[in-house]
Amino acid sequence: MSSSRVTRILWFLLIGALALAAANSRIIKISYEDGRRSGNLRNGPWIYESNRPDGIVGTVGDLQILASKAVLEAPEGKSMQAAEGERTATFEGGVTVTRGRLTAKGPRLVYSEATGLGVLAGPAEMHQEPAKEGEDPVEVRAQEMSFDVDTDISTSSGGVVLASGNQKGWADRVYYEEERGLAVFTMDQGTVKLVRERKDGELVINAPEVRSLTRSKKLIATGGVKLVDGEITTTGDALYYDDETGEAIVIGNPARSVNAAEGFKTSGGTLLHNVNKHRVQVYRKPFTLPAEEFKKVGE
């Protein structure tokens, strides 16, 4: 047998093993220490009920789901055991989801072993404790949240509001890498709105897409951007903002800035807008948007 054929066979075996491991990691375990289980033992559905709001506990990977009722079902024609990896679990009666530093709550959650996704119906709320002292917690409200058990990624959709420290963002959808703190705000139509609260008024950023590192308070905005700093409005194709320095670098063809109070206008290929000093000037150094720093998993 040739070495190339052996290599191909090994690759197929590895891919198969990884697929099997992923499927096994998605199988949910449901405990009911202070509750009861009913239903057909072989074919299901299995119904778990408790008088306690956290009496039924579903565990899959590092995701834990607490509720007062759960129903575990197999596809039609399959036994509960044979259907492992294809079953659906529905949690009701007020649901709490925990993973690492994150806690989310909503009225109902449906988990699919086939996809590894748990979808929390809204109105849903999520709270994430800071990773270390000096960082801010993250709060999210949305009409729906989904949690991927294969990763640490959650996705919120429907009137999403994310807040961290003095910054708050509104979007149709927010993709969030929980440990890294990368939040990607997008809209089906219109623009994302991000607001930074300050003693001397709000700083507002509008763009079709905004990617924010919530832990370091850095962000990029793309697709046509507008930054409103009191009487100063700066527009361009994209921007990079660092909250620690208070500097926004705006690129465009050209980027433009207007100070409505003073009637002063500035334009150039790249503008430096210092929001702490409320000052805009042409940026003379070479600049490339640091997109690599804000890439999602798999991009």
C-alpha positions in Angstrom: 0.0 0.0 0.0 1.4 3.4 -1.0 2.2 6.0 1.7 -0.2 8.5 0.1 -3.1 6.0 0.4 -2.1 5.2 4.0 -2.1 9.0 4.8 -5.6 9.4 3.3 -6.9 6.5 5.3 -5.5 7.9 8.5 -7.1 11.3 7.7 -10.5 9.7 7.2 -10.1 7.8 10.5 -9.1 11.0 12.3 -12.0 12.9 10.8 -14.4 10.1 11.8 -13.0 10.0 15.3 -13.4 13.8 15.7 -17.0 13.6 14.4 -17.8 10.9 16.9 -16.2 12.8 19.7 -18.2 15.9 18.8 -21.4 13.9 18.7 -20.7 12.3 22.1 -19.9 15.6 23.6 -23.4 16.9 22.6 -25.3 14.1 24.5 -27.2 15.7 27.3 -27.4 14.3 30.8 -30.5 15.2 32.9 -30.6 14.7 36.7 -33.6 15.1 38.9 -32.4 14.6 42.5 -35.4 16.4 44.0 -37.9 15.6 41.2 -39.4 12.7 39.3 -39.3 11.2 35.9 -42.2 9.7 33.9 -42.8 8.5 30.4 -42.1 5.4 28.3 -38.8 4.0 29.4 -37.8 2.6 26.0 -39.3 5.1 23.5 -39.9 8.2 25.6 -40.6 11.0 25.8 -39.1 11.2 29.3 -40.7 13.9 31.4 -38.8 15.4 34.3 -40.6 17.5 36.9 -39.7 19.2 40.2 -41.3 21.6 42.7 -38.0 23.5 42.7 -37.2 26.1 40.0 -33.7 24.5 39.8 -34.7 20.9 40.6 -34.1 19.6 37.0 -30.5 19.9 35.8 -29.4 19.3 32.3 -25.6 19.1 31.7 -23.9 19.0 28.3 -20.2 19.8 28.0 -19.6 22.9 30.3 -23.2 24.1 29.8 -25.6 23.6 32.7 -29.4 24.1 32.3 -31.6 24.5 35.4 -35.4 24.4 35.3 -38.5 23.0 37.0 -39.5 20.8 34.0 -37.8 19.1 31.1 -39.0 16.8 28.3 -36.4 14.6 26.5 -37.6 13.3 23.1 -36.3 10.9 20.4 -37.1 11.1 16.7 -40.1 9.1 15.7 -39.4 5.4 15.2 -36.2 5.4 17.4 -35.7 4.3 21.0 -34.3 6.8 23.5 -31.0 4.9 23.6 -30.6 4.4 19.9 -31.4 8.1 19.3 -28.6 9.4 21.5 -27.0 12.3 19.5 -30.4 13.1 17.8 -32.7 13.8 20.7 -34.3 17.1 21.7 -34.6 18.4 25.3 -37.1 21.2 26.2 -36.7 23.0 29.5 -39.6 25.1 30.8 -40.9 26.9 33.9 -38.2 29.5 34.0 -34.7 28.5 32.8 -31.3 29.4 34.1 -28.2 28.6 31.9 -24.7 28.7 33.3 -21.3 28.4 31.7 -18.0 29.6 33.2 -18.5 33.2 34.3 -21.9 33.5 32.4 -25.4 33.2 33.7 -28.5 33.6 31.4 -32.2 33.4 32.2 -35.4 33.0 30.1 -38.7 31.3 30.1 -37.9 28.3 27.9 -34.9 26.5 26.3 -34.8 23.9 23.5 -31.6 21.9 23.2 -30.7 19.8 20.1 -28.1 17.0 20.4 -27.8 17.0 16.6 -26.7 20.6 16.4 -25.2 21.2 19.8 -27.3 24.4 20.2 -29.4 25.4 23.1 -31.9 28.1 22.2 -33.2 30.2 25.0 -36.5 32.0 24.3 -37.0 35.5 25.4 -37.2 37.9 26.9 -33.8 36.6 27.8 -31.1 38.2 30.0 -27.4 37.3 30.3 -24.8 38.4 32.8 -21.1 37.6 32.7 -18.8 38.3 35.6 -15.5 40.1 34.9 -12.5 37.8 34.1 -10.3 39.8 36.5 -10.3 42.8 38.8 -10.6 46.1 37.0 -12.6 44.7 34.1 -16.4 45.3 33.7 -19.2 42.8 33.7 -21.2 42.2 30.5 -25.0 42.4 30.4 -27.1 41.4 27.4 -30.9 41.5 26.8 -32.5 40.0 23.7 -35.6 38.2 22.4 -33.5 35.0 21.8 -30.1 33.6 22.8 -28.4 30.5 21.5 -25.5 28.7 23.1 -23.1 26.4 21.2 -21.8 23.5 23.3 -18.9 22.9 20.9 -17.5 26.3 21.6 -17.9 29.2 24.0 -19.9 31.2 21.5 -23.4 32.6 22.2 -25.5 34.5 19.7 -28.3 36.9 20.7 -30.9 38.1 18.3 -34.0 40.4 18.3 -33.6 43.9 19.8 -30.3 43.1 21.4 -28.8 45.5 24.0 -25.3 44.8 25.3 -23.8 46.9 28.1 -20.3 46.8 29.6 -19.1 49.6 31.9 -19.9 53.0 30.4 -20.5 51.5 26.9 -23.8 50.2 25.5 -24.7 48.8 22.0 -27.9 48.2 20.2 -28.2 45.7 17.3 -30.4 43.1 15.6 -27.8 40.4 16.3 -24.8 40.0 18.6 -22.3 37.2 18.2 -20.3 36.8 21.4 -17.1 34.8 22.2 -17.5 34.5 26.0 -13.9 34.1 27.2 -12.3 36.3 24.7 -15.0 39.0 25.1 -15.4 39.6 21.3 -18.8 41.0 20.5 -19.9 41.4 16.9 -22.9 43.7 16.4 -24.8 43.5 13.1 -28.1 44.8 11.7 -30.5 43.3 9.1 -31.2 46.9 8.0 -29.9 50.3 9.2 -26.9 50.7 11.5 -25.6 49.5 14.8 -25.6 52.1 17.6 -22.8 52.2 20.2 -22.8 54.8 23.0 -20.1 55.7 25.5 -21.4 57.6 28.4 -19.1 60.6 29.5 -19.4 63.5 32.0 -19.4 65.9 29.1 -22.0 64.0 27.0 -22.4 60.9 24.9 -20.0 59.6 22.3 -22.0 57.8 19.6 -20.8 55.5 16.9 -23.0 54.2 14.0 -22.1 51.6 11.5 -23.6 48.5 9.8 -21.1 46.3 11.7 -19.2 46.9 14.9 -16.7 44.5 16.5 -15.8 45.2 20.1 -13.4 43.6 22.5 -15.3 44.2 25.7 -12.4 43.4 28.0 -9.9 45.8 26.5 -12.5 48.3 25.3 -11.3 48.4 21.7 -13.4 48.3 18.6 -13.6 48.5 14.8 -16.6 49.7 12.8 -17.0 49.0 9.1 -19.3 49.5 6.2 -19.6 53.3 6.4 -19.2 54.9 9.9 -20.3 58.0 11.7 -18.8 59.2 15.0 -20.7 61.9 16.9 -18.6 63.7 19.6 -20.8 66.5 20.9 -20.7 69.2 18.1 -18.1 67.2 16.1 -19.2 64.6 13.5 -16.6 62.5 11.8 -17.6 60.1 8.9 -15.7 57.6 6.8 -15.6 54.1 5.5 -14.2 52.5 8.8 -12.8 53.3 12.1 -10.7 51.9 15.0 -11.3 53.1 18.5 -9.3 52.5 21.7 -11.1 53.7 24.9 -7.9 53.8 26.9 -6.4 56.5 24.7 -9.7 58.1 23.6 -8.5 58.1 20.0 -10.5 57.1 17.0 -8.7 56.6 13.7 -11.1 57.0 10.8 -10.3 56.0 7.2 -12.2 57.1 4.1 -12.0 58.3 0.6 -11.8 60.8 2.1 -12.8 60.8 5.7 -14.5 64.0 6.8 -15.1 65.9 10.0 -17.3 68.8 10.8 -17.3 70.9 14.0 -20.8 72.5 13.9 -20.1 74.9 16.7 -17.0 76.4 15.2 -17.8 75.8 11.5 -14.5 74.0 11.1 -14.1 71.2 8.5 -11.3 68.6 8.1 -10.9 65.9 5.5 -8.2 63.4 4.5 -7.6 59.8 3.8 -7.1 59.1 7.5 -8.3 61.3 10.4 -7.3 61.1 14.1 -10.3 62.0 16.3 -9.4 62.5 20.0 -12.7 62.2 21.8 -11.2 63.3 25.1 -9.8 66.5 23.7 -12.6 66.9 21.1 -10.1 67.5 18.4 -9.7 66.2 14.9 -6.6 66.3 12.7 -5.2 64.6 9.6 -3.4 61.4 10.6 0.0 61.4 8.8 1.3 57.9 9.7 0.5 54.8 7.6 -2.5 53.0 9.1 -4.2 49.7 8.4 -7.4 48.7 10.2 -6.3 45.9 12.7 -9.0 43.5 11.4 -6.9 40.4 12.4 -7.3 41.3 16.1 -11.1 41.2 15.7 -11.6 38.0 13.7 -14.3 35.6 14.8 -13.4 31.9 15.4 -13.0 30.2 12.0 -12.6 33.3 9.9 
